[in-house]
Amino acid sequence: MIGDIDTPGATDGSRAWHERARRSLAGGISSSARLTSTGPHPYPLYMASGTGARIRDVDGNEYLDYLAAYGSAVLGHAPDVLTKALTPVLHGGTMFGTCNTAEVELAELICRSVPCADLVRFANSGSEAVQGAVRAARGHTGRTKVLKFEGHYHGWTDVLAVSNRPDASEAGPYDRPNRVPHSPGIPDGVVSDVVVCPWNDPHALRAVLDAHRGELAAVICEPIVANNACTMPVPGFLETLRQECTDRGIVLIFDEICTGFRTGPGGAQSLFGVVPDLATYAKALGGGLPIAAFAGRREVMEPLAEGHVKHGGTYNSSPLCATAALATLRELGRPEVTEHIDATGRRIMEAIRRAAHDRRVPCLVQGVGAMFQVVFTDRTTPTTRYRDLLDADSSRYAAFRHELLKRGVHVNAYGLACWFVSAAVTADNLAATCEAVEQSFDALSR
């Protein structure tokens, strides 16, 4: 059933589970990103099951899912292709702590798909993959500092959890942003090894690079800034970034945790025709199971291969997760699958634009079909950098999200993150989504 969550008692099960969880889980949650609310109710929804593009909460309410496990459930929930692939592994042993054949086949497939990938290493989460890539870059160059862009998110661990979401009072000068730790508990020594630069500004980039000449091991970016309202690279910026890193002997890292495989087998590298030295992957890679990777040029990865640069992990590319990733990437390697994802997303984006225009609700819809976001702002042109979003209307986004939720459409609670489209969205699902969008904008415009 699809229930209106504003109906009294409609989410009592979630409320009860949250009250119970708070007695044993810190804050009642296992990730800070899950500190969400159900509209007027101060507790998150607890999901019980999912099939295809739909998920169901513990009260039986059903939703079309565009959170999609933050993009991980790229084939939808419980897809047959994964069930069939994983059943023999579940019966034969999921984890040995040794080498396994599935990881070899998976690495070979990644090397065939990803332009920069000569060699691959596996990890368990996007944060771990970023840590591995940064260590590889530092080991290769012998330098320690890393340049990242304001508003780009590279995981929760200390190594790059800097200036992800600074507010206007913290951010500092535009061309030389402050280094703002994402959270208490991040040491000053770690923060001082991070250099922050505005995105999409070649002049600011060159100035920062000049100021840190000979110090930088790597420059890292999200090619599509998934955690900054799907801000796109302006024409020529990625090419400039590539050339500057080449000229200065700096390792260029693309954080493709969100874009990787979802936007096509080659990810953002193929989409934009710019090849980094290293790239990181998670999310869509495992189709919903926990696996990540970093991959890159042989020259940069060779110190890892030789054991000179250390990298480990008990659970890295377990047979269960490697098999899930193999099945997922083989499916995403079929052109009709990624074309369906992109076309579906673009239809939804257009439906949002049309509904907003017809009701004179100012907003931007930006990104690509596979991943996009709605930004409530008076701006008439797409955002190009983080500070363009400081005046976005977060309360209107929250109201929009709640109106969608009432109509059975589940999207990210955070207004600068993404809608993720899965391959499981059917024509009927798409029609229902577009209808819910129209009705939600009706409610917003009253």
C-alpha positions in Angstrom: 0.0 0.0 0.0 1.0 3.7 -0.3 0.0 5.4 2.8 -0.1 9.2 3.6 2.5 9.5 6.4 0.6 12.5 7.8 -2.3 10.2 8.7 -2.3 9.7 12.5 -0.6 6.5 13.4 0.8 5.9 9.9 4.4 5.8 11.1 4.0 4.6 14.7 6.2 1.6 14.0 9.1 3.8 13.0 8.5 6.0 16.0 8.6 2.9 18.3 11.7 1.5 16.7 13.5 4.8 17.0 12.7 5.1 20.7 14.0 1.6 21.1 17.1 2.3 19.1 18.1 5.3 21.1 18.6 3.1 24.1 21.5 1.1 22.4 22.6 3.0 19.3 24.3 6.4 19.7 21.6 8.8 18.7 19.5 5.9 17.5 21.4 5.8 14.2 24.4 4.1 12.6 25.4 7.1 10.3 25.1 10.8 10.8 23.4 10.9 7.4 20.4 9.0 8.8 19.6 11.8 11.4 16.5 12.7 9.4 12.9 13.3 10.2 9.6 12.1 8.8 8.2 15.6 8.1 6.8 16.9 11.3 7.8 13.8 13.2 11.2 13.8 14.9 12.3 10.3 13.9 13.5 8.6 10.7 11.6 6.0 8.7 12.6 2.3 9.3 12.5 0.3 6.1 11.6 -3.4 6.2 11.9 -4.6 2.6 12.4 -3.5 -1.0 11.7 -4.9 -4.4 12.6 -3.3 -7.7 12.2 0.5 -7.4 10.0 0.3 -4.3 10.7 0.1 -0.6 8.4 -0.5 2.3 8.6 0.7 5.9 7.8 -1.2 9.1 4.2 0.2 9.0 3.6 -1.1 5.5 3.9 2.3 3.7 5.4 1.9 0.3 7.6 4.4 -1.6 9.3 4.7 -5.0 12.9 5.0 -3.9 15.2 7.7 -5.4 17.6 7.6 -2.4 18.5 4.1 -3.7 20.9 3.5 -0.8 22.7 6.7 -1.7 23.1 5.4 -5.3 24.2 2.0 -4.3 21.1 0.1 -5.3 21.7 1.0 -9.0 19.8 -2.1 -10.2 17.0 -1.7 -7.7 16.2 -3.7 -4.6 16.6 -7.5 -4.6 17.2 -7.8 -8.4 17.1 -11.3 -9.8 20.5 -10.9 -11.3 22.1 -10.5 -7.8 19.9 -13.1 -6.1 21.0 -15.7 -8.7 24.7 -14.7 -8.5 24.9 -14.6 -4.7 22.9 -17.8 -3.8 25.8 -20.2 -4.6 28.3 -17.9 -2.6 26.0 -17.9 0.4 26.0 -21.7 0.3 29.7 -22.1 -0.4 31.3 -19.5 1.9 31.1 -15.8 1.9 34.5 -14.8 3.4 37.9 -16.6 3.7 40.4 -13.8 4.2 42.4 -15.1 1.3 42.6 -14.4 -2.4 39.6 -15.4 -4.5 38.9 -15.7 -8.2 35.9 -13.3 -8.3 38.1 -10.4 -7.3 40.5 -11.2 -10.2 37.6 -11.2 -12.7 36.2 -8.0 -11.2 39.6 -6.2 -11.5 39.9 -7.3 -15.1 36.4 -6.0 -15.9 37.2 -2.6 -14.2 40.5 -2.4 -16.2 38.6 -2.9 -19.4 35.9 -0.4 -18.5 37.7 2.5 -16.8 40.1 4.6 -18.9 42.7 5.3 -16.2 42.7 1.8 -14.7 45.9 -0.2 -15.3 45.8 -1.7 -11.8 43.0 -1.9 -9.1 42.9 -2.3 -5.3 39.7 -3.1 -3.4 38.3 -1.7 -0.2 35.0 -1.7 1.7 33.6 1.8 1.5 34.1 5.0 -0.4 35.9 6.6 2.5 38.4 3.8 2.5 38.9 4.0 -1.2 39.7 7.7 -1.0 42.2 7.0 1.9 43.9 4.4 -0.3 44.1 6.7 -3.3 45.6 9.5 -1.3 48.2 7.2 0.3 49.1 5.9 -3.2 49.5 9.5 -4.4 51.7 10.4 -1.4 53.7 7.3 -1.8 54.3 7.9 -5.4 55.2 11.6 -5.1 56.9 11.7 -1.7 54.7 14.8 -0.9 52.0 15.2 1.8 49.6 18.0 0.9 46.4 17.4 -1.0 44.3 20.0 -2.8 40.5 19.6 -2.6 37.7 21.8 -3.7 35.3 23.7 -1.4 32.0 21.8 -1.0 33.3 18.5 -2.4 32.8 15.5 -0.2 35.3 12.7 0.0 34.1 10.6 2.9 33.9 11.0 6.7 37.4 10.0 7.7 40.0 12.6 8.8 42.1 12.6 5.6 39.9 14.9 3.6 37.0 15.8 5.8 37.7 19.5 5.4 35.5 22.3 4.0 32.7 19.9 2.9 29.9 22.2 4.1 31.3 25.4 5.7 28.8 28.1 6.4 29.3 31.7 5.2 30.9 32.8 8.5 33.5 30.0 8.4 34.3 29.8 4.7 36.8 32.8 4.5 38.0 34.6 1.4 36.6 33.3 -1.9 39.9 32.7 -3.7 41.7 31.3 -0.6 39.0 29.5 1.4 39.6 28.6 5.0 40.3 25.0 5.9 37.2 24.1 8.0 37.2 20.7 9.6 34.0 18.8 9.0 33.7 17.8 12.7 35.3 18.1 16.1 37.8 15.3 16.5 39.9 16.0 13.4 43.4 16.9 14.3 45.0 20.3 13.3 47.9 18.4 11.7 45.5 16.6 9.3 43.7 19.8 8.4 47.0 21.6 7.7 47.8 19.0 5.0 44.7 20.0 3.1 44.6 22.9 0.7 41.1 24.3 -0.3 40.3 25.9 -3.6 37.0 27.2 -5.3 35.6 24.8 -7.9 35.3 25.7 -11.6 37.6 28.7 -11.4 40.9 28.2 -13.5 42.4 31.4 -12.3 41.9 30.6 -8.6 43.2 27.1 -9.3 46.4 28.3 -10.8 47.0 30.8 -8.0 46.5 28.1 -5.3 48.8 25.7 -7.2 51.4 28.4 -7.5 51.2 29.2 -3.8 51.9 25.5 -3.0 54.4 24.7 -5.7 56.3 21.5 -5.0 54.1 20.6 -2.0 51.1 18.8 -3.4 50.9 15.1 -3.8 47.4 15.2 -5.3 44.4 17.2 -6.4 41.1 15.4 -5.8 37.6 16.4 -7.1 34.1 15.0 -7.6 33.8 15.5 -11.4 30.0 16.0 -10.8 29.7 17.4 -7.3 27.2 14.9 -6.0 27.1 16.4 -2.5 26.9 19.9 -3.8 23.6 19.8 -5.7 25.1 17.9 -8.7 27.1 21.0 -9.7 28.6 20.2 -13.1 32.1 21.1 -14.3 32.0 24.2 -16.6 33.3 23.5 -20.1 37.1 23.2 -20.1 37.7 23.1 -16.4 38.4 19.4 -16.1 40.8 19.7 -19.1 42.6 22.6 -17.3 42.8 20.6 -14.1 44.3 17.7 -16.0 46.9 19.9 -17.8 47.9 21.7 -14.7 48.5 18.5 -12.7 50.4 17.0 -15.6 52.6 20.1 -15.9 53.3 20.2 -12.2 53.8 16.4 -11.5 50.7 16.2 -9.3 48.5 13.1 -9.1 45.0 13.9 -10.3 42.3 11.9 -8.5 38.7 11.7 -9.6 36.3 10.8 -6.8 33.9 8.6 -8.7 32.2 7.2 -5.7 28.8 8.5 -7.0 29.5 8.8 -10.8 31.4 5.6 -11.3 29.6 3.0 -13.4 26.2 4.7 -12.7 26.8 7.2 -15.6 28.1 4.4 -17.8 30.9 1.8 -17.6 33.6 4.4 -17.9 32.0 6.8 -15.4 32.8 10.5 -15.5 36.1 9.9 -17.3 34.3 8.7 -20.3 31.4 11.2 -19.9 33.8 14.2 -20.0 36.7 12.7 -21.9 39.3 13.6 -19.2 41.4 10.8 -17.7 42.8 11.2 -14.2 45.8 9.3 -12.7 43.6 7.6 -10.0 39.9 7.2 -9.4 37.9 5.9 -6.5 34.7 3.8 -6.7 31.9 2.5 -4.4 28.1 3.0 -4.4 27.0 1.5 -7.7 30.0 -0.8 -7.9 28.5 -3.4 -5.5 24.8 -3.0 -6.4 24.0 -2.7 -2.7 26.8 -4.7 -1.1 29.8 -3.1 0.6 32.7 -3.0 -1.8 34.9 -0.1 -3.0 37.9 0.3 -5.2 40.7 2.7 -6.3 42.3 2.3 -9.6 44.8 4.1 -11.7 48.0 4.3 -13.8 50.5 1.5 -13.3 53.2 4.0 -12.4 51.2 5.4 -9.5 49.9 2.0 -8.3 53.2 0.2 -8.7 54.4 1.0 -5.1 51.3 -0.7 -3.8 52.0 -3.7 -6.1 55.5 -3.9 -4.8 54.4 -3.7 -1.1 56.4 -0.4 -0.6 53.1 1.5 0.1 50.9 -0.5 2.5 47.2 -1.1 2.1 45.1 -3.7 3.8 41.7 -4.8 4.9 40.3 -8.1 6.1 37.0 -7.8 4.2 38.5 -6.3 1.0 36.8 -7.9 -2.1 35.3 -10.8 -0.2 33.8 -13.5 -2.5 30.3 -12.3 -1.7 30.9 -8.6 -2.4 33.1 -9.3 -5.4 30.5 -11.5 -7.0 27.8 -8.9 -6.4 30.0 -6.3 -8.1 30.8 -8.6 -11.0 27.1 -9.2 -11.6 26.3 -5.5 -11.2 29.0 -4.3 -13.6 28.1 -6.9 -16.2 24.5 -5.6 -16.1 25.6 -2.0 -16.3 27.8 -2.9 -19.2 24.7 -3.4 -21.3 24.1 -0.1 -23.1 20.3 -0.4 -22.8 20.6 -0.5 -19.0 22.5 2.8 -18.5 20.5 4.4 -21.3 17.3 3.5 -19.5 18.6 5.0 -16.2 19.7 8.2 -18.0 16.4 8.6 -20.0 14.3 7.9 -16.9 16.1 10.5 -14.9 15.9 13.1 -17.6 12.1 12.6 -17.8 11.8 13.2 -14.1 14.1 16.3 -14.3 12.0 17.7 -17.1 8.8 17.0 -15.1 10.2 18.9 -12.1 11.2 21.9 -14.3 7.8 22.0 -16.0 5.9 21.7 -12.7 8.0 24.5 -11.1 7.7 26.7 -14.1 3.9 26.3 -14.5 3.4 27.2 -10.8 6.1 30.0 -10.7 8.1 28.2 -8.0 11.8 29.3 -8.6 14.2 26.4 -8.7 17.0 24.7 -10.6 17.2 21.1 -11.7 20.8 20.1 -12.4 23.0 17.1 -13.0 22.6 14.2 -15.4 19.8 11.7 -15.8 21.4 9.1 -13.5 21.9 11.6 -10.6 20.4 15.1 -10.2 19.1 17.5 -7.6 16.4 20.2 -7.2 17.6 23.5 -5.8 15.1 26.1 -4.6 16.7 29.4 -5.5 16.1 32.6 -7.4 19.2 31.9 -9.5 18.3 31.5 -13.2 21.6 29.8 -14.2 23.1 26.5 -12.9 25.4 26.7 -9.9 29.1 26.5 -10.6 30.6 26.5 -7.1 29.7 25.8 -3.5 29.0 29.4 -2.4 26.3 29.7 -5.0 24.3 27.4 -2.8 24.6 29.2 0.5 21.4 31.1 0.0 19.4 28.0 -1.3 16.0 27.7 0.4 16.5 24.6 2.5 13.1 24.9 4.2 11.3 24.8 0.8 13.3 21.7 -0.2 12.3 20.1 3.1 8.6 20.9 2.3 9.0 19.5 -1.2 10.6 16.3 0.1 7.8 15.9 2.6 5.1 16.4 0.0 6.7 13.7 -2.2 7.0 11.4 0.8 3.2 11.8 1.5 2.7 10.7 -2.1 4.9 7.7 -2.0 8.2 9.1 -3.4 11.3 8.7 -1.2 14.3 11.1 -1.9 17.3 12.3 0.1 16.5 14.4 3.1 19.5 16.6 2.6 18.8 19.3 0.0 22.2 19.5 -1.6 22.6 15.7 -2.2 21.2 13.7 -5.1 18.2 11.9 -6.5 19.6 8.6 -7.7 17.7 6.7 -10.4 17.8 2.9 -10.5 17.5 0.6 -13.5 14.4 -0.9 -11.9 12.2 2.2 -12.5 9.4 1.1 -14.8 7.2 3.2 -17.1 4.4 2.9 -14.5 6.8 4.0 -11.7 7.9 6.9 -13.8 4.3 8.0 -14.5 3.5 7.8 -10.7 6.7 9.8 -9.9 5.8 12.6 -12.4 2.2 12.7 -11.0 3.6 13.0 -7.4 5.9 15.8 -8.6 3.0 17.7 -10.1 0.9 17.3 -6.9 3.8 18.3 -4.7 4.4 21.5 -6.6 0.6 22.2 -6.3 1.0 22.0 -2.5 4.1 24.2 -2.5 2.5 26.9 -4.6 -0.6 27.3 -2.4 
